[in-house]
Amino acid sequence: MDNMRVLVTGGAGFVGSHLCERLLGQGHDVVCLDNFFTGSRENVRRLVGNSHFELVRHDVNQPIIVEVDRIFHLACPASPIHYQRNPVRTIRTCVQGTLNVLEMAREIHARLLIASTSEVYGDPDQHPQTEEYWGHVNPIGPRACYDEGKRCAEALTVSYATQFATEIRIARIFNTFGPRMHKADGRVVTNFVVQALNNEPITLFGDGEQTRSFCYVDDTVSGLMKLMELNEDPGPVNIGNPREMTIREVAEMIAKLTGSTADIQSRPLPVDDPKRRCPDISKAKRLLDWEPQVRMEDGLVKVIEYMRAVLAADSVRS
């Protein structure tokens, strides 16, 4: 896309910070908006001295107007530990936060991309999941604050497009991993890497045969940027890696890459935890000419290097 002024809500988060960096690298002016509930100043520290980068502390649950050409709306806790810690706040961010961002987009005539999630499919009956699948979601379970919040965010976004002709794009992001994930976010990759580096038992939930599909953050960012610049609204688009792996396979891969000799142990499976999760990315391939390029193994090496540095720094501080 030509040089533009771009707003990234949740821009100091894991995916958001990588997106800000990529946008700056392409010559855009970037406004990073974050309340630092789960994001971190450290994630964007290297960008702060850039004259094309602006960091704004703000909660999307409060209205704001920023004059920009494009808006990437990523603001919301994304890991179960974070979004279940304050479920009301999570729903409010998904709903009220998205309403505020939609109002801004309508007011300033900016194109808006919202970061939805594979969680809208719930514990799916269809496999792999296509964008036409409506999902199998428990509306009152422990994950509902996020699952149903994101489903509502999609409905709001489509309603603004219908009623006000707001330019929208919807990305359904599947499990993303990479450097800058929080070491205690409770997600599979970070849990396993931290445990392996500490030579602690690697804990699986259930028998470890449930599956996920992991997409390296650089690939996810590429997909988001290509979707934003698509000339027509294609409806929701899955952004993820179709390589399906069992959680046990992931644990064994991380143990091998870290040289950990710790045991792999099982814990009870959380309520409503999806048994299988894998995107059908035919739509992204066809419309965006996009598919993941980074192998799981190569991405994990980078995560391990990053997390090893984080743990070493923590050890020095303590």
C-alpha positions as CSV (number, residue, x, y, z in Angstrom):
1,M,0.0,0.0,0.0
2,D,1.1,3.6,-0.6
3,N,2.5,5.6,2.3
4,M,-0.3,6.0,4.8
5,R,-1.0,6.9,8.4
6,V,-2.0,3.7,10.2
7,L,-3.5,3.1,13.6
8,V,-2.8,-0.2,15.4
9,T,-5.0,-0.8,18.5
10,G,-3.3,-3.3,20.8
11,G,-0.1,-2.2,19.0
12,A,2.2,-2.9,22.0
13,G,0.9,-6.5,22.2
14,F,2.6,-9.6,20.8
15,V,1.1,-9.6,17.3
16,G,0.5,-5.8,17.3
17,S,4.2,-4.9,17.9
18,H,5.3,-7.0,15.0
19,L,2.7,-5.4,12.8
20,C,3.8,-1.9,13.9
21,E,7.4,-2.8,13.0
22,R,6.5,-4.1,9.6
23,L,4.4,-1.1,8.8
24,L,7.2,1.3,9.7
25,G,9.6,-0.8,7.6
26,Q,7.3,-0.1,4.6
27,G,7.4,3.6,5.2
28,H,4.1,4.2,6.9
29,D,3.4,6.5,9.8
30,V,2.2,4.4,12.7
31,V,0.1,5.3,15.7
32,C,0.3,2.5,18.3
33,L,-2.6,2.6,20.8
34,D,-2.5,0.4,23.9
35,N,-3.6,0.4,27.5
36,F,-0.8,-2.0,28.5
37,F,-3.3,-4.5,30.1
38,T,-1.5,-7.3,28.3
39,G,0.8,-5.3,26.0
40,S,4.2,-4.1,27.0
41,R,6.2,-1.0,26.4
42,E,9.2,-3.3,26.0
43,N,7.7,-4.7,22.8
44,V,7.8,-1.3,21.1
45,R,10.8,0.2,22.9
46,R,13.0,0.0,19.8
47,L,10.4,1.9,17.8
48,V,9.9,4.8,20.1
49,G,12.7,6.9,18.7
50,N,11.4,6.6,15.1
51,S,9.9,9.9,14.0
52,H,7.2,8.0,12.1
53,F,6.0,6.2,15.2
54,E,3.6,7.5,17.9
55,L,2.8,5.6,21.1
56,V,-0.6,6.5,22.7
57,R,-1.7,5.1,26.0
58,H,-5.5,4.6,25.7
59,D,-8.2,2.1,26.5
60,V,-10.4,1.3,23.4
61,N,-13.3,1.1,25.8
62,Q,-13.2,4.9,25.9
63,P,-14.0,6.8,22.7
64,I,-11.2,8.3,20.7
65,I,-10.6,9.9,17.3
66,V,-7.3,9.6,15.5
67,E,-7.0,10.8,11.9
68,V,-5.6,7.9,10.0
69,D,-6.2,6.1,6.7
70,R,-6.2,2.5,8.0
71,I,-7.0,0.9,11.3
72,F,-5.9,-2.5,12.5
73,H,-8.0,-3.4,15.5
74,L,-6.1,-5.9,17.6
75,A,-6.9,-4.7,21.1
76,C,-8.1,-7.5,23.3
77,P,-6.6,-10.1,25.7
78,A,-6.0,-13.2,23.6
79,S,-4.8,-15.9,25.9
80,P,-7.2,-17.9,28.2
81,I,-5.4,-16.9,31.4
82,H,-5.6,-13.2,30.5
83,Y,-9.1,-13.1,29.1
84,Q,-10.6,-15.3,31.9
85,R,-8.9,-13.2,34.6
86,N,-11.5,-10.4,34.0
87,P,-14.3,-11.8,31.8
88,V,-16.5,-8.7,32.0
89,R,-13.6,-6.5,30.8
90,T,-12.9,-9.0,28.0
91,I,-16.5,-8.8,26.7
92,R,-16.5,-5.0,27.1
93,T,-13.3,-4.8,25.1
94,C,-14.7,-7.0,22.3
95,V,-18.1,-5.2,22.2
96,Q,-17.7,-1.6,23.5
97,G,-14.1,-1.3,22.3
98,T,-15.0,-2.5,18.8
99,L,-18.0,-0.1,18.7
100,N,-15.7,2.8,19.6
101,V,-13.2,1.8,16.9
102,L,-16.1,1.4,14.4
103,E,-17.4,4.8,15.2
104,M,-14.0,6.3,14.7
105,A,-13.6,4.5,11.3
106,R,-17.1,5.8,10.3
107,E,-16.3,9.3,11.4
108,I,-12.9,9.6,9.6
109,H,-13.7,7.3,6.6
110,A,-10.9,4.9,7.4
111,R,-10.7,1.3,6.3
112,L,-10.9,-1.0,9.4
113,L,-9.5,-4.6,9.8
114,I,-10.6,-6.4,13.0
115,A,-8.6,-9.2,14.4
116,S,-11.2,-11.9,15.1
117,T,-10.2,-15.4,16.0
118,S,-10.5,-19.1,15.3
119,E,-12.3,-19.2,18.7
120,V,-15.5,-18.2,16.9
121,Y,-15.6,-21.8,15.7
122,G,-15.6,-23.1,19.3
123,D,-15.1,-26.8,19.6
124,P,-15.8,-27.5,16.0
125,D,-17.9,-30.2,14.4
126,Q,-16.4,-29.3,11.0
127,H,-12.8,-30.1,10.2
128,P,-10.9,-28.3,8.9
129,Q,-12.8,-25.1,9.6
130,T,-13.9,-23.0,6.6
131,E,-15.2,-19.4,6.9
132,E,-18.7,-20.6,6.0
133,Y,-18.8,-22.7,9.2
134,W,-21.0,-21.1,11.9
135,G,-19.2,-22.7,14.8
136,H,-20.0,-24.8,17.9
137,V,-19.7,-22.4,20.9
138,N,-20.9,-22.7,24.5
139,P,-22.3,-19.2,25.2
140,I,-22.1,-19.6,29.0
141,G,-18.8,-21.5,29.4
142,P,-15.5,-20.2,30.8
143,R,-14.3,-19.3,27.3
144,A,-17.5,-17.5,26.3
145,C,-16.3,-14.0,27.3
146,Y,-13.8,-14.3,24.4
147,D,-15.5,-16.6,22.0
148,E,-18.9,-14.8,22.1
149,G,-17.3,-11.4,22.5
150,K,-15.4,-11.9,19.2
151,R,-18.5,-13.3,17.5
152,C,-20.4,-10.2,18.5
153,A,-17.5,-8.0,17.3
154,E,-17.8,-9.6,13.9
155,A,-21.6,-9.0,13.9
156,L,-21.1,-5.3,14.8
157,T,-18.4,-4.9,12.1
158,V,-20.6,-6.4,9.4
159,S,-23.6,-4.2,10.7
160,Y,-21.5,-1.0,10.3
161,A,-20.6,-2.1,6.8
162,T,-24.3,-2.7,5.9
163,Q,-25.8,0.3,7.6
164,F,-23.0,3.0,7.2
165,A,-20.9,1.6,4.3
166,T,-17.9,1.4,6.6
167,E,-15.0,-0.3,4.8
168,I,-14.2,-3.4,6.8
169,R,-12.0,-6.5,6.7
170,I,-12.3,-9.5,9.1
171,A,-9.4,-11.8,9.9
172,R,-10.0,-15.0,11.8
173,I,-6.6,-15.6,13.3
174,F,-5.6,-19.1,14.3
175,N,-2.9,-19.9,16.9
176,T,0.0,-17.5,16.4
177,F,3.4,-17.9,18.0
178,G,6.8,-16.1,18.0
179,P,9.1,-13.8,20.0
180,R,7.4,-11.3,22.3
181,M,4.8,-13.7,23.6
182,H,4.5,-13.2,27.3
183,K,6.2,-16.0,29.2
184,A,3.2,-16.4,31.5
185,D,0.4,-16.1,29.0
186,G,-0.6,-19.7,29.6
187,R,-0.6,-20.7,25.9
188,V,0.8,-24.0,24.7
189,V,4.0,-22.8,23.1
190,T,5.1,-20.5,25.9
191,N,4.2,-23.0,28.6
192,F,6.2,-25.7,27.0
193,V,9.2,-23.6,26.2
194,V,9.5,-22.1,29.6
195,Q,9.1,-25.5,31.3
196,A,11.6,-27.1,29.0
197,L,14.2,-24.3,29.5
198,N,13.8,-24.6,33.3
199,N,14.0,-28.4,32.9
200,E,10.6,-28.7,34.6
201,P,8.0,-31.4,33.7
202,I,6.2,-30.4,30.5
203,T,2.5,-30.4,31.3
204,L,-0.1,-31.5,28.8
205,F,-3.8,-31.0,29.3
206,G,-5.7,-34.2,28.6
207,D,-4.0,-37.0,26.7
208,G,-2.3,-34.6,24.4
209,E,-4.0,-35.9,21.3
210,Q,-6.0,-32.7,20.8
211,T,-4.7,-30.8,17.8
212,R,-3.8,-27.2,17.0
213,S,-2.3,-25.4,14.0
214,F,0.4,-22.9,14.7
215,C,1.3,-20.0,12.5
216,Y,4.5,-18.0,13.0
217,V,3.9,-14.3,13.7
218,D,5.7,-13.0,10.6
219,D,3.3,-15.0,8.4
220,T,0.3,-13.9,10.4
221,V,1.3,-10.2,9.9
222,S,1.8,-10.7,6.2
223,G,-1.7,-12.2,6.0
224,L,-3.2,-9.3,7.9
225,M,-1.5,-6.7,5.7
226,K,-2.5,-8.4,2.5
227,L,-6.1,-8.7,3.7
228,M,-6.2,-5.0,4.6
229,E,-5.2,-4.0,1.1
230,L,-7.7,-6.3,-0.8
231,N,-9.8,-4.0,-2.9
232,E,-13.1,-5.7,-2.0
233,D,-14.5,-6.9,1.3
234,P,-14.3,-10.7,1.0
235,G,-16.0,-11.5,4.3
236,P,-14.1,-13.3,7.1
237,V,-10.8,-14.8,6.0
238,N,-8.9,-17.5,8.0
239,I,-5.3,-16.5,8.7
240,G,-3.4,-19.6,10.0
241,N,-1.2,-22.5,9.2
242,P,-3.0,-25.7,8.0
243,R,-0.2,-27.9,9.4
244,E,-2.1,-29.8,12.1
245,M,-0.2,-31.2,15.1
246,T,-1.2,-32.9,18.3
247,I,-0.2,-31.1,21.5
248,R,1.9,-34.0,22.4
249,E,3.9,-33.7,19.2
250,V,4.5,-30.0,20.0
251,A,5.7,-30.9,23.5
252,E,8.1,-33.5,22.1
253,M,9.4,-31.1,19.5
254,I,10.1,-28.4,22.0
255,A,11.8,-30.9,24.4
256,K,14.1,-32.0,21.5
257,L,14.9,-28.4,20.4
258,T,15.7,-27.3,24.0
259,G,17.5,-30.5,25.0
260,S,15.2,-30.9,27.9
261,T,15.1,-34.3,29.5
262,A,12.1,-33.6,31.8
263,D,9.1,-35.8,31.8
264,I,5.9,-35.0,29.9
265,Q,3.0,-35.1,32.3
266,S,-0.8,-34.9,31.9
267,R,-3.3,-32.6,33.6
268,P,-7.1,-32.6,33.4
269,L,-8.5,-31.0,30.2
270,P,-10.0,-27.6,30.8
271,V,-13.8,-27.1,30.2
272,D,-14.7,-26.4,26.5
273,D,-11.1,-26.9,25.3
274,P,-11.4,-27.5,21.5
275,K,-10.4,-31.1,20.5
276,R,-9.3,-30.2,17.0
277,R,-8.4,-26.9,15.4
278,C,-7.1,-26.4,11.8
279,P,-7.9,-23.7,9.3
280,D,-9.0,-24.2,5.7
281,I,-7.0,-21.4,4.1
282,S,-8.2,-21.9,0.5
283,K,-9.8,-18.5,0.6
284,A,-6.6,-16.7,1.7
285,K,-4.6,-18.6,-1.0
286,R,-7.0,-17.6,-3.7
287,L,-7.8,-14.0,-2.8
288,L,-4.6,-12.9,-1.0
289,D,-2.0,-15.2,-2.7
290,W,-1.0,-15.9,0.9
291,E,0.1,-19.0,2.8
292,P,2.5,-19.5,5.7
293,Q,6.2,-19.7,4.8
294,V,7.9,-20.4,8.2
295,R,8.2,-24.0,9.4
296,M,7.1,-24.8,12.9
297,E,10.6,-26.0,13.8
298,D,12.3,-22.8,12.6
299,G,9.8,-20.6,14.4
300,L,10.2,-22.5,17.6
301,V,14.0,-22.0,17.5
302,K,13.4,-18.2,17.5
303,V,10.9,-18.4,20.4
304,I,13.3,-20.5,22.4
305,E,16.1,-18.0,21.8
306,Y,13.8,-15.2,22.8
307,M,12.5,-16.9,25.9
308,R,16.0,-18.0,27.0
309,A,17.0,-14.3,27.0
310,V,13.9,-13.3,28.9
311,L,14.5,-15.9,31.6
312,A,18.2,-14.9,31.8
313,A,17.2,-11.2,32.3
314,D,14.7,-12.2,35.0
315,S,17.4,-14.2,36.8
316,V,19.8,-11.2,36.8
317,R,17.1,-8.9,38.2
318,S,16.2,-11.3,40.9
